[in-house]
Amino acid sequence: MKLKSYFSTSVEAAMDLARKELGEDALLVNARLSGAMLMAAKLTGANLQGADLTGADLRGADLRGADLAGSIFLTQSQVDAARGDAGTRLPLPLSIPAHWPD
């Protein structure tokens, strides 16, 4: 596995750079996203295992199919503010919001 840091004007732009170089399986494993402004970010299918999401603004972020099961400091209110689906994996004890499609 290649490990590399990507810096850009937004998380989406950094993910695009990573996907261009590493392919569609680009990961955000152990990413430090504390306080990140991720409003409406496209994080579909992202692997966020171990990612620190302390205070990250996930309003409208697209988390469909994303794996957040091993993320840290994620709250139910952050999840509720995001968009996702039944394929989105969340850490316990968080739950899929009722407004997310099956």
N, C-alpha and C positions, 0 to 999 in steps of 0.2 A: 504494500500500500504506500502511495506517495503522500507525504505530508507537506503542506505548504500553506502559507498565509496569503490571503488576498485582501487588498485594500481598495476601496472605491467610494463613490459618493453615496451608495446605498447598499444594503444587504443584497437586494436583488441584483444589482450590478456586479457585486463581488461573486455571487452565486453563478451568474452568467459567465464570468471569467473562469471560475473553477470548472464549470461544466464544459466549456470550450477546450480546456486543457486536459481535464481528467475524465470527461465523459459524463453521462447522465447520472452516474452513481456518486457524484460529488457529495461529500459529507460535511456536516457541521458538528462532528463529534468533538466534545469538550470545548466548544466555542464559548468565548466570553461575551455574552450578549446582554450583560447586566446594564439596565438603563437604555438599551437600544430602542430606537424609534422604528418599529417594524409595522407601522400602520399600513394596511393593505399590501404588505409584502407577499410575494408569491413564493411560498415555502412548500409547495405540493411535493410529497414524497421525500422530503428532506429527512436525513438521519440526524436527530438532535440529541443522541445519547450523550449524557454527561454535560450537556450545554447548561451554562448558568443563565437563567432567565429572570434573575432578580430585577423586579421593576421594569421589565421590558414591556413596551406598549404594543400589544398584539391586536388592537382594535382593527377589525376587518382583515386581518392577516389570513391568507389562504393556507390552511394546515391540512387539506385533504390528503389522506394517505401518509402523512408525516409520522415519524416515530419519535415521540417525546417521552416514551416510557422511562428512560433513564435520565431525563433532564432533572435539574435541581432548581429549587426555589420557584417553581411554577405554581400559580394559584388558580383556584376555580374561577375567580373573576377574570383573570387573563384569558382562560380558555373560553369562558362565556362570551367574551368580546370578540373572539376570533371566529373564522368560518372553518368548518371541517366536515368530516363524514364518519361513517361507521368504521372506515379503514384507518382512521387516525388513532394511534396508540398513545395513551396517556399514563402518567405515573399514578400509582395508587396513593391516596384514596380518591383522586379526581375522577370525574365522570363526564361522559359525552353529554353536552347540553341537549335539551329537548328540541331546540330549534335547528339542530344539524340534521341533514337528510340521512336516511339509512343507507 
